[in-house]
Amino acid sequence: MSQTQQLGADMTDPEPIRFLDDEGHYAPSETAAAFADELAEIGETELREWYRDMVATRAFDTECTHLQRQGQLALWVPSVGQEGCQVGFAHALDPQDHVFPAYREHLVARVRGVRFFDVAKQFRGLTHGGWDVTDPSNGNFHLYTLVLGAQTQHATGYALGQLLDAKARAGDTTLDAGEPGTATGEATMVFYGDGTSSQGDANEAMVFAASYQTPEVFVVQNNRWAISVPVERQSRTPLYRRGLGFGLRSVQIDGNDPLAAYAVGRRFLREARSGGGPGYIEALTYRIGAHTTSDDPTRYRENDELEAWQKRDPIARLEAHLRELGTGDEFFDEVRATADAEAKEVRDQILTTPAPEADSMFAHVYASPHPRIEEQREWLDRYESSFEEGVGA
Ligand SMILES: Cc1ncc(C[n+]2csc(CCOP(=O)(O)OP(=O)(O)O)c2C)c(N)n1
């Protein structure tokens, strides 16, 4: 083994933070103790709400996969298996916070107020972006970003803005790297994956976040695969150590435990809002489904690995925990029925919404007319009318 491969091998990593074990029993890790007080206000009522979000998202997700298979969506990006950390982080946020997602955060979108239909319709080409981020009903949930890592730059830029605004309110218009943090009262949370951690953008975003002490929380959902590339190939150390290397408070959590995501997310967000600087959370989870509907994971993943993670399904885990707390069949039956009805409603909306005018694809590229866009618009007109001529000939 080369020297490089051995780097860090003698370091001991603390146990990932978790409150629930794989079977859903309350069994906090030693590392969880420092965060336990964040759960003071979380009881059965809150956990039922979280469970509902998870089941609704799973039903919506499954419906969208079916729609794609039936040729009704161009593509779908499943989030199955990652609902555990998403629900915890989503509920840890405060209304004034901003969220910069990748493309798999359907549950976070829902909790922030974005309609599932708005998430699905961009995969049918009915909209350019999906939803209006400036509409308060969308909970400061920014647009999905398919260019890996771009959202980390957007998030750090936004968080710098939050910092500048807070300083300006206090009469200070300077911004210098290396200063201590400033209380902002609001924070930014950015989501990305283990593969995206290799992008230069994500690393630059962390450098700026640490230098300027932005009010920001980086959330890496390590679902073990970047399409067909396993995480071990992209990082020879656990990812949370990268956060430490950039000078961010960083931890690793069990990403299928909603309580761990909530507790750590809440603490890190509060510290970020109060001038304590940025944090980094690596959530260990698993992408149960395909990368997208264009992918076939059976070509690169072992079935044993998939089955082991299916046994740790975050929905089953929270259900077991709720049953231990006394929640009965009636609740679970109602949640599933409501989730199915909600998913069907999205399906009906998708199938009955008229396609936009093809010309609309040129409308928002530039603020003012641009010759290249005009050229393309004319080409499309000619192309479309060639069909009409063909029919008449
Ligand atoms: C800049 C850029 N490079 C490559 C791609 C192609 N691509 C799309 S998703 C993906 C893997 C991303 O993996 P990860 O960050 O772990 O997130 P996950 O999809 O597993 O949630 C790649 C390489 C892209 N969209 N953008």
The ligand as a Tripos MOL2 file, in Angstrom:
@<TRIPOS>MOLECULE
LIG
   26    27     1     0     0
SMALL
NO_CHARGES

@<TRIPOS>ATOM
      1 C1        -20.6660   19.7420  -13.2810 C.3       1 LIG1
      2 C2        -21.3060   18.4100  -13.5480 C.ar      1 LIG1
      3 N1        -20.5470   17.3360  -13.8150 N.ar      1 LIG1
      4 C3        -21.1110   16.1240  -14.0630 C.ar      1 LIG1
      5 C4        -22.4800   15.9860  -14.0340 C.ar      1 LIG1
      6 C5        -23.1080   14.6250  -14.3050 C.3       1 LIG1
      7 N2        -23.6320   14.0580  -13.0600 N.ar      1 LIG1
      8 C6        -24.9330   14.2220  -12.7220 C.ar      1 LIG1
      9 S1        -25.2850   13.5530  -11.2530 S.2       1 LIG1
     10 C7        -23.7190   12.9840  -11.0400 C.ar      1 LIG1
     11 C8        -23.3340   12.2480   -9.7620 C.3       1 LIG1
     12 C9        -23.5920   13.0620   -8.5320 C.3       1 LIG1
     13 O1        -23.3550   12.3230   -7.3710 O.3       1 LIG1
     14 P1        -23.5560   12.9080   -5.9250 P.3       1 LIG1
     15 O2        -23.0000   14.2750   -5.8100 O.co2     1 LIG1
     16 O3        -23.0280   11.8960   -4.9760 O.co2     1 LIG1
     17 O4        -25.1220   13.0660   -5.7520 O.3       1 LIG1
     18 P2        -26.3010   11.9910   -5.8960 P.3       1 LIG1
     19 O5        -26.7530   12.0540   -7.3280 O.co2     1 LIG1
     20 O6        -25.7710   10.6670   -5.5040 O.co2     1 LIG1
     21 O7        -27.3900   12.4660   -4.9950 O.co2     1 LIG1
     22 C10       -22.9270   13.3170  -12.1430 C.ar      1 LIG1
     23 C11       -21.4940   12.9660  -12.2810 C.3       1 LIG1
     24 C12       -23.2460   17.1430  -13.7680 C.ar      1 LIG1
     25 N3        -24.5870   17.1130  -13.7030 N.pl3     1 LIG1
     26 N4        -22.6440   18.3470  -13.5040 N.ar      1 LIG1
@<TRIPOS>BOND
     1     1     2 1
     2     2     3 ar
     3     2    26 ar
     4     3     4 ar
     5     4     5 ar
     6     5     6 1
     7     5    24 ar
     8     6     7 1
     9     7     8 ar
    10     7    22 ar
    11     8     9 ar
    12     9    10 ar
    13    10    11 1
    14    10    22 ar
    15    11    12 1
    16    12    13 1
    17    13    14 1
    18    14    15 2
    19    14    16 1
    20    14    17 1
    21    17    18 1
    22    18    19 2
    23    18    20 1
    24    18    21 1
    25    22    23 1
    26    24    25 1
    27    24    26 ar
@<TRIPOS>SUBSTRUCTURE
     1 LIG1         1 GROUP 0 **** ****
